[in-house]
């Protein structure tokens, strides 16, 4: 059995053991349920206009039995200070913006408590811009779902990820109220859309105290080994249910 996983950078982490990564844990659960080997093809995605066409190509190449589509909260909710600086100051702000972006890509820097404190202060003072507008994320996800459904022999499971952020308090995704509004627009919209088409949709459980503490020790955004294990178990159970429901329809 083959799963095409349309996920994000979490799936490509090389700082976690392979067997601890969420997609691997989920695949092992599905494998145990169906009684045959499961191969997971990883494709990190972004909500751009090109995505539905790319998904067609990946389906043609991978020939999956099930597609797992993740709607990543980062796209519509992460408020980037460098992005805001570049928008406000244009070319004059690009050097500062690029330096800030480069810093966030350094694992050692983003785990540093002083950097976290400074970044939070910058968010309060300057604010940030999200990578993509909420409305465009919803449009692209709906188009992608329709493109997968055009392949009638393939099961589909859609997952929203914002649930893990709901009780995290203010942070790099802005005040809780603003985050909740965006989440309702994007994930609420895609959930209603999937429901109308009979497509299984799952949310993300709120983080446990253990996984929340683990995240604070990291960069405040990505999950650690415990969080990946918990996430993988939830996704694996959901993929099993989606696969069984798809086959029950004949």
URWOLIN-V729881 format. One record per residue. N is the residue number from 1. PSI is psi in degrees with one decimal (999 if undefined). OMEGA is omega in whole degrees, 0 to 359 (NA if undefined). Layout:
BEGIN
N&PSI&OMEGA / N&PSI&OMEGA
END
This chain:
BEGIN
1&143.9&182 / 2&134.5&178 / 3&128.2&172 / 4&111.3&184 / 5&110.5&178 / 6&89.7&189 / 7&-137.3&183 / 8&-165.3&185 / 9&-22.1&177 / 10&-35.2&183 / 11&-21.5&186 / 12&10.2&182 / 13&129.8&176 / 14&7.0&178 / 15&6.8&176 / 16&146.7&175 / 17&144.0&182 / 18&-45.2&185 / 19&-11.7&180 / 20&-11.8&184 / 21&143.6&188 / 22&-45.0&183 / 23&-32.8&179 / 24&-42.3&177 / 25&-44.2&180 / 26&-42.1&179 / 27&-37.3&179 / 28&-37.8&177 / 29&-43.9&179 / 30&-40.2&179 / 31&-43.2&179 / 32&-34.0&183 / 33&-39.4&184 / 34&-15.1&177 / 35&26.4&176 / 36&159.1&181 / 37&143.1&178 / 38&126.0&175 / 39&129.6&179 / 40&123.2&177 / 41&119.0&185 / 42&129.5&175 / 43&98.8&175 / 44&137.7&185 / 45&162.5&171 / 46&149.5&185 / 47&63.4&179 / 48&165.0&182 / 49&-23.1&182 / 50&-14.0&189 / 51&-49.2&182 / 52&-39.7&178 / 53&-39.3&178 / 54&-40.2&179 / 55&-39.7&176 / 56&-45.1&181 / 57&-42.0&181 / 58&-37.5&178 / 59&-42.2&179 / 60&-37.4&183 / 61&-43.5&186 / 62&-25.4&183 / 63&57.0&184 / 64&158.6&172 / 65&-27.0&181 / 66&137.4&175 / 67&128.9&177 / 68&117.1&183 / 69&119.3&182 / 70&127.4&175 / 71&104.3&190 / 72&126.2&182 / 73&-29.9&182 / 74&-38.1&184 / 75&-43.8&188 / 76&-6.4&187 / 77&-24.6&182 / 78&122.7&183 / 79&107.3&185 / 80&121.4&176 / 81&-46.4&178 / 82&-37.9&179 / 83&-40.9&178 / 84&-43.6&180 / 85&-44.9&181 / 86&-37.1&180 / 87&-40.8&183 / 88&-45.3&188 / 89&-5.5&177 / 90&-137.4&184 / 91&-34.7&181 / 92&-28.1&182 / 93&-6.2&184 / 94&-43.5&179 / 95&-43.1&179 / 96&-43.0&181 / 97&-42.8&181 / 98&-38.2&178 / 99&-41.6&179 / 100&-41.6&179 / 101&-42.0&179 / 102&-38.4&180 / 103&-39.1&182 / 104&-14.0&179 / 105&-0.2&179 / 106&110.3&184 / 107&-36.5&181 / 108&-41.4&181 / 109&-47.7&187 / 110&-17.7&177 / 111&-8.1&182 / 112&130.4&184 / 113&-35.6&179 / 114&-39.5&178 / 115&-42.0&179 / 116&-42.9&180 / 117&-43.8&179 / 118&-38.2&180 / 119&-39.5&177 / 120&-39.5&179 / 121&-39.6&179 / 122&-36.5&178 / 123&-41.3&180 / 124&-35.9&184 / 125&-44.6&187 / 126&-33.7&187 / 127&-172.7&181 / 128&163.5&177 / 129&142.7&180 / 130&155.0&180 / 131&-37.6&182 / 132&145.4&175 / 133&143.7&182 / 134&-42.3&182 / 135&-39.3&181 / 136&-33.2&176 / 137&-45.9&180 / 138&-43.7&180 / 139&-45.8&182 / 140&-39.7&179 / 141&-40.2&178 / 142&-42.6&179 / 143&-36.1&180 / 144&-41.2&177 / 145&-45.5&180 / 146&-36.9&181 / 147&-39.2&178 / 148&-41.6&182 / 149&-20.7&177 / 150&-21.0&175 / 151&90.2&192 / 152&-16.1&181 / 153&6.8&185 / 154&131.6&175 / 155&153.0&182 / 156&136.2&173 / 157&128.6&180 / 158&137.7&181 / 159&131.4&170 / 160&146.7&187 / 161&-1.5&186 / 162&-17.8&182 / 163&-30.8&182 / 164&-8.9&182 / 165&-12.1&191 / 166&-33.2&182 / 167&20.7&184 / 168&-10.2&182 / 169&178.9&180 / 170&145.0&181 / 171&-141.9&184 / 172&2.8&178 / 173&18.7&174 / 174&-177.7&179 / 175&150.5&182 / 176&-41.0&183 / 177&-41.5&180 / 178&-40.6&177 / 179&-44.8&182 / 180&-38.0&179 / 181&-43.8&179 / 182&-41.3&179 / 183&-42.6&179 / 184&-40.1&180 / 185&-48.7&185 / 186&-60.2&186 / 187&-33.6&174 / 188&-39.9&179 / 189&-44.7&182 / 190&-31.3&177 / 191&-44.2&178 / 192&-38.9&179 / 193&-47.4&180 / 194&-40.9&180 / 195&-40.3&179 / 196&-25.4&181 / 197&-0.1&181 / 198&27.6&180 / 199&128.7&178 / 200&133.0&178 / 201&137.1&176 / 202&151.0&172 / 203&-173.6&178 / 204&127.0&178 / 205&147.4&175 / 206&141.4&183 / 207&141.2&174 / 208&166.9&178 / 209&-34.6&181 / 210&-49.0&182 / 211&-30.6&177 / 212&-42.2&178 / 213&-37.1&179 / 214&-40.9&180 / 215&-37.9&180 / 216&-30.7&178 / 217&-20.4&179 / 218&-134.5&183 / 219&2.7&179 / 220&-2.4&182 / 221&-55.4&183 / 222&152.9&179 / 223&157.0&174 / 224&-165.8&185 / 225&-42.6&179 / 226&-43.0&180 / 227&-38.8&178 / 228&-40.5&180 / 229&-43.9&179 / 230&-43.3&180 / 231&-42.4&180 / 232&-38.5&178 / 233&-43.6&180 / 234&-43.9&181 / 235&-38.3&179 / 236&-45.5&177 / 237&-40.0&182 / 238&-36.5&178 / 239&-39.2&177 / 240&-46.3&180 / 241&-42.1&180 / 242&-39.1&180 / 243&-43.0&179 / 244&-40.1&180 / 245&-40.2&180 / 246&-44.3&181 / 247&-28.5&179 / 248&-25.4&179 / 249&-11.6&178 / 250&999&NA
END
